Structures are given as C-alpha cells and as structure tokens.
Amino acid sequence: MLYQRSSALFKAAEQVIPGGVNSPVRAFKAVGGVPIFAKSAKGAYVFDEDDNRYIDYINSWGPMLLGHAYPPVVDAVISKAKQGTSFGMPTEIETQIAALAVAMVPNIDKIRFVNSGTEACMSAVRLARGYTGKEKIIKFAGCYHGHSDAFLIQAGSGAVTFGSPNSPGVTQGTAKDTLLAKYNDIENVEALLEANKGEVACVIIEPVAGNMGCVPPKDDFLQKLRTLCDAHDVLLVFDEVMTGFRLAKGGAQELYGVNADIVCFGKVIGGGLPVGAFASRNEIMSHLAPLGGVYQAGTLSGNPLAMAAGLAMLKAIDANAELFKRLEEKTAYLHKGCTEVLEKHNIVHTVNRVGSMLSIHFAEDEVTDFDSAAKGNNQRFKTFFHGMLNHGIYIAPSAFETWFITDALTYEDLDETIQAVDKIAMSI
C-alpha cells in the first residue's frame, strides 16, 4: 500500500505536536514506520488519507461497538449540536443517560460523568480515599488506568511500549502510596494487604486486562479479590473503561457475577465522543461534592454532544437482545480461524479472548499476567503488524493492546482477516 500522504502529514504534525501525535501509542514507535492518518470511517472500515481501506480492529480503542458512524449516534450528535454545543449548566439529557446507565449496570445507584477514562479512574481513587480515610491503593502490574500520577507504576500499554513504566514527573511521594500487585495472583494481593493493614483505601483493577494484550481473570480471581477486599475493609474498584457495556450490558460485573464498590467507565459510554464516568452506591457517592467533601469538577463534564452520543449508544445496546451473543460468536470465529492458520505454519502463539476482546500473543506459554505477556516475541509482532497493515487489516500498533471486535464486522471481513494471517504466517 502507498502511505505518501500519511507520511507527509506526519512530518507536518511533528513540527507542532510532540512526536507528531496527541497520544503516544499512535506514533508507531513500538512497531516502526509511519503512522496512518485516518480520513473517514464507516461500519467496520477505516479509510486513510491515501484512500486505503482497512478492516478495523482498533475501533477508536473500543467505543465503536456497533461500527463507525453508527447512524443513530451521528443523528443524535447533529441534532443536539444545532441546539448548542455546551452550556456549563445542567441539561435534561444528563439525567436521561445517567438513569439508563444505572438501570443497565448492577450495584450502582448514582453516576458522575467526566471527560475521559483517566478522569474517571483518578476521581474514583480520590473518592475511595475520601470515603475510607486511607491513602494507599493497590494496582496491578500491566493494568492501565490512565495517565494520572498514581497509576503510572508499571502501567502496561504505552508505558511498557516505550520502556519507561515509571514516568518522569511522578514523585516518589506519589509512588509510595501505590502498591503493585501481580495480576491473577490472589496470594500476592493478600500479602500486600497484610503488610499494609489499615492503610489501603482500594484495589483498582481492569477486570479483563486490555493493556498487556487481552488477559482474562483466572480461577475465580475476581471473586476471591472481592472476598479479600471485604475481609480487609478495602473498596474494590473496577476499571471498566474497556469492558463496560462491551462484555455485557452490565459489563464485567454482570459477566463474572462480582460486584465492585466503584466502577469506572469510558469508551462505549460516550459512543465515540470524549466521555468518562464513575459510579457507586449511594453511601459512597454521597461523599462526592456538592453532597460531601470529596471535590471533583469539570467545565465540560456532561457536555450535551457527548451525552447525546452516549445515550444513543446505550439505547441501541439496551434494545439489542442478541448483540452480545453475535459479538461472542464473531470473536470466537476469528479466534478459531487465526489459531488454525498459525498452528498450520507452526507459529508459536497463544490467543486470549473474552467476549469481543481478543489478543494474539506470540508467546509460548499461557499469558496470565504482565510478566508472561512481556515474554512475547516483539520482533515477530512487528512483522505481523506491518503484514496485516499491508493486507488492509488495522490492529493496534503495540503487542500490549487488545483487539476490539465490532458488530459491524461481517463473516466475509473475518474470513479476509484470517486469510491475511495465513499469508503473513509464511514470512514470520
């Protein structure tokens, strides 16, 4: 494929934007080459500035559950924009989407909207600290909860991609309050809680990790984590920025039958516009300003365009009884096809899948945590990535990111993807 215009645009961007991008993983540093500049997208496809078409498995990093430019979402945004784009005042649509989200998700009474997943997770931790009166938090190596200081401790995804999981600018004082646990290792979490009795406010986790590739919870890990948090009087925070409204109507809480104390949302809840949210029971949310002393604010929080997009998306999900069954079937079909062709070519790999999230790890052993994800053959991934790109398949430009499956994908698209994997496997 030709990438002449993308190359020219990247050079121009580098002159005025740090690294030429506004989010580091977009720069292709992990895989080499020049990033693709998108021009448009529709359904399962994205088109670049050189008019190349790609079957898209990034889907704006998750929000496009029903495909790009989904008509009800587009129509809702256009209609709302004609009435004004922002007021800095309450609007009825904020209550409408809040009521629907609370009805769809188990174990929450109230929800507060913000502008990003980072804000949601940052605010959730502040709320947990304010509610409990404790300062320390436990996070898991390889889990990413945004770029707030407290989370940039072995954060997976972009931080791992660039080899600097502890970002410069994060103070030692901040870092000391973040305790690092091993994903899928309940004994490790228990040891941390025992060593820091009475000091831990919350445990925050991606219930299905997506920032070290897709890594599912194993052996009732989430259920055991819930029990452990209860025993130590610690809040359990689910970062469902990726999994919320994607794995089920009620997200990972519904899928695994585990109730979190605070839940963070992003991506799907905004229908593709910048939205985040955090939610909990009344007793916890009552500590949030203006009801309580835990302060959180945002000038554009509850922006009417974002609320319109999110409400249209949640309504479509809520009304579509077969959606998650279809997504599961399509993802399973892709999993089976990719596995068969990689095995045919004797390519060492393992595939992880939960619902509509999937990752191919070029690793010999099962990938269950950050350490096992890091053992993957990154050079092989680079070759695989560019091979897929040249065959019109767009996956994340990092071995530490999950694929996101959209309902707009047809089985013809999936077959085209599997055939591309088959061809690429001959050269990797």
N, C-alpha and C positions, 0 to 999 in steps of 0.2 A: 504494500500500500504506500501511497505518497502522503507525506506529512509536511509539505512545504509551508503551507500557511500556518499550521500549528507551530512549526519551528520559528517562523518569523514573529508570530505573536508572543512566543515565549521570550525571545530576545528583547522585544519591546517591554514586556512585563518586568523582566529582570532589572530594567533601568529605574523603575518607580515602585516596585513591590519587592520586599525582601525575599530573595530566592525565586522571584517571579510568581509566587503563589501566596494565597491567603490561608492555606492550611498545609503543613509541611509534607504530608504523605502524597499530595498531588504532584510533587516535583519530580517523581520517578527516581529519586536518589537511590532507593533500595534496589531498583531493577536496571538502572541505566537508561540512557536515551532521553528523548524529549517528550514532555507530557502532551497529551492530546487535548486540544481546546474544543470543547463542546459548542455546537451551534444551535442544536434543537434536539428534541426527543419526542417520541410518541409510542405509547404502548410499551413493548419490550425492547425498543430500539433507541439508541442514541446516535446522532449524526455529528461528525466533527466539522471543523472549518474547511477541511479539504473534501467534504462531501462523502467521506467514508461512512458506511453504516456498520454498527456493531450491535450484536446481541448483548444486552447489558445485564451483568450480574453484580453491579455495584448498586444501582438504583438509588443514587444520591446517598449511599451508605445506609440504605434501609427504608426510607419513608415511602417509596413508590410501590407499596404492597399491591396495588391494583393497576400499576403501569403508569408511565409518564403521561402527563397532560390528560389525566383522567377527567372526562367531561364534567361530571358534577362538581368536582373541585374547582376546575377552571371557571365554570359558570358562576359559582359562589363567590370567588375572588373578584371577578369582573363586576358583578352586581354590587358587592359591598364597596369596592373602590369608588364607584360612582357616587356613593353617599358620603365619602370622606375616608381618608386613609388612616388617620389617627386623631384622637381627641384628648388623651390624658385624663379621661373621665370614664366612669363605669358605663358599660353597654349591656344591653339585654343578652346579646349573643354569648357573652362570657358565662352567664348563668346557665344558658342552654347547653353549652358544651360541657360545663362542669357537672351538671345534673346527669348527662348521658354517660360521661366517664365514670362517675360514682356508681351508676347503675350497672355498668359493664364489668367493673373490677371488684373482686371480693375484698372485704375487710378494710374499706376506706369510707370515710364519712364526708370529708372535705378535701378539696384540691386547690392548690395555688399555682397559677400559670406564670411562667417566666419566659425567657427568650432563647434558651439553649439547654442542652443536656448538662453542660458544665455548670450553669447556674443552678439547675435543679439539684444536682448532687452536692454542690457546695452548700446550698441552702438547707438541704436535708441533714447534713452533718452538723451545721450550726444549730438547727432545731433539736437534734438529738443531744447535743452538748447542753443546750439551754434547758431542755426538759429533764435531763438526768443530773445535771450539775457536775458531770465528769468531763475530762478533757481528752483522753486518749481515744484513738479509733484503731480498728483492725481492718486492713485491706489485704487483698491477695496479690501476690506476685503475678504479673501478666494481665491483671484486670485494669481497665482504663475507665476512669470516671470523670474525664475532662481534664483541663489544664490548670485547675485550681492548685495552689501550692501543696496542700495537704495530700494530694493524690499522686504527685509526680515522684513516687518512690517505687521503682520497678513497675512502670505503668503499662508495659506492653505496647502494641501498635506502633505509633510514630516514635515514641521514646526509645523503644527497642530497635526499631529500624535504623535510627541514627546513632546507636551505640552509646547513648547518654541517658540512661533511665532516671538518673538523679539530675534534674535540670539545674544549671547555674541560675541563681536568683532565688532558689528555695533555701531558706535559712535553716541552720542547724536546730534552732528552737522549734521551727515548724516540723521538721523531720522527726524530732524526738517524740512527738506525740502521735506519730503514725507507726503502728506496729505491723510488720509484714508477715503474712501467713502464706502457707502453701496450699494452693487450690486442690480440692478433693482429699485433703489430709486433715481429718477431724481431730486426730491426736495432737497435731501441731497447733491448731486453734485452741484446744483445751489447755495446752501447756502455756500459751501466751496469756490466756485469761487467768490461769492460776498464778503466774508470775507477776500479774498486774492487777491483783484483786482490788475491786472497788474503784478502779481508775479508768475503766473502759466505758465510754458512752455508747458506742455502737460498733457493730461489724457491718461493713458495706461490701457487697458482692454483686457481680454480674451472675445471676442465677444460671444462665448459659453464657459462658465467656465467648466474646466475639473479637477480642483484641489480641489474642495469641493464636489466631485462627479460631474456628468453632471448636469449643471444648465443653462437652456436656458435664453436668454433675453426675458423679458415680456413686453407686451403692448407698442410696438414701442419704447422700451427703447433706442436702438441704434440710431434710427432716431432722437429721442429727444436729445440724447447726442451730435450728430453731430450738430444740430441746436444750442445747448448751447455753444459748443466749438467755433462755428463761431461767435456767439454774443460776446464772451469774448476774441476773438483773441487768442485762445489756440489751439495747434495742437492735433489731435485725433490719438492715436497710437493703432493699432490693433495687439495684440499678437496672431498671427495665427500659432504659433509653432505646436499646436494640430490640428487646423481647416483648415489650409492651404492645399489645394489640397486634402482634405479629405471630406469636406462637399459639395464641388463643384469644378469644375476646377479652378474657381476664388476664392475659399474659402468662408468665411463668408461675405466678401464684396459682392460677387455675390449673395449668398443665400438671404441676407437681403436687398440688394439694397442700401447699405450705403458705401460711400467712406471714407476711412481713409486717413490721411495725410502721415503716415508712417506705413508700415506693416512689421511684423517680421515673419520669417519662420524657420522651423526646421523639424525634423522627416521625413515626407513623401518626402520632397525636397531632402533628401540625400539617399533615397532608403534603409535605414538601416545603412548607414555609418555616421560618425560624421560630420554633416553639419548644419549650420545655415545661415540665410541671413536676410538682411533688405533692404527695397525698398521704393522708394517715387518718387515724381515728380522731374523734372529737377531742378526747382528753389530751392528745398530743398537739393537734393543730390549734387548740385554744391558747397555747403558749406563744403563738406567732402574732406579731404586730398586725393590726392595731388591738387585738384582743389581749395579747400578752407582751412580754418584754423582749422576745427574740425578734430582732429587726431584720427585715428583708423588704426590698422595694425595687421597682423598675419602671422607668418612664414609659417604655413601650410594651410592658407586660400586658397581656390580654389585648394586643393590637387587633383591631377588627378584621383586617385581612387574614391574619394568621388564624384567628378564631373561626372565620368563615371556612377556610380551607380545612381546618381540623374537624369542625362539626360535620362538614360534608363527607369527609373520610370516615369518621366514626359511624355516621348514619349508614353508610354503604356497608361497612363491616358488620354492623349490628343486624342489618336486614338480610345478610347473605349467609344462610344456614349451611351451605355446602362449601364455603370459601376455604376453610382450614383443611378440610378433607382433600380438596383439589390441590392445594399447595403441598400438602404432605405427599400426595401421590406423585406429583410432578418432581418434587425433590428426590423422592425415592427412586424414580425412574432415571433421573440424572445420575444419582449415586451408583446405581447398578450398572449403567452403561459405561461410566467412566472407570469403574473398578474393573470391569471385564476387559476393556482395551488396555489398561495399564498392566493388568496381570498377563495378558497375551504377549506383551512386549517385555515382560519380566522387569518392570519398573518398580523399585522398592517404594512403597507408599502406604499410607493409611488414610481412610476417609472418615471424618466425623460429620454427623448430621443430627439436627433436631428440628423438626417441623420444616420451615422454609429457610433454614440456615444450614450451610454446608461448607466444608473446607477439605481440600486435598493437601495433606501434609506429606512431603517427600521424606518421611522418616520410617525407620524400620520397626520401631516399637510403637505401641499404642500411645497416643497423645492425650494425657490426662491433666497436665499442668504446664506451667511456664518452662520448667527445665526440659521436659520431654518435647515441647514444641520447639525449643531452641536447638534441639539436636537435628532438626530437619536439614536437608541438603539445599542451602540457599542458592547455590550456583545453579542447581537444576531448576529451582523455581524461577530464576531469572530467565533461563532459556524457555521454560514453559510459558511464562507470562508473555514474552515477545512473540512466541509462536502463536499463541492464542490471539494476540492483537492482530497479527498479520493474516489470520484466518477470520477476522471480523468478530472476535469474541472479546468482550471487555470485562476482565476480572480486576480485583483490587491490585494495585501495584506494590504489594507487600505480602510476604508469606505469613504475616501476623494479622491477617484480616479475614473475616468470614465472607462467603458469597451470600447474597440475598436473592432469593427466588421471588419473582412476581407472578401474580395470577395472569398477567397479560401474555406470558410465555405460552407458545403452542408446543405440541409434541414435535412438530417439524423443527422448531427452534432448538428443542432439546436434542433431537437427532443430529442437527447440524453441529451442535456443540460437541457431542460425543464423537462424531466423525472427525472434528478438528483435533480432539485429544488423541484419537487414533493415529492421525498423520504426524502430529508433533512427537508422539511417543517414540517414533522411529529414530528421532535425532537427539533424544535426551537420555 
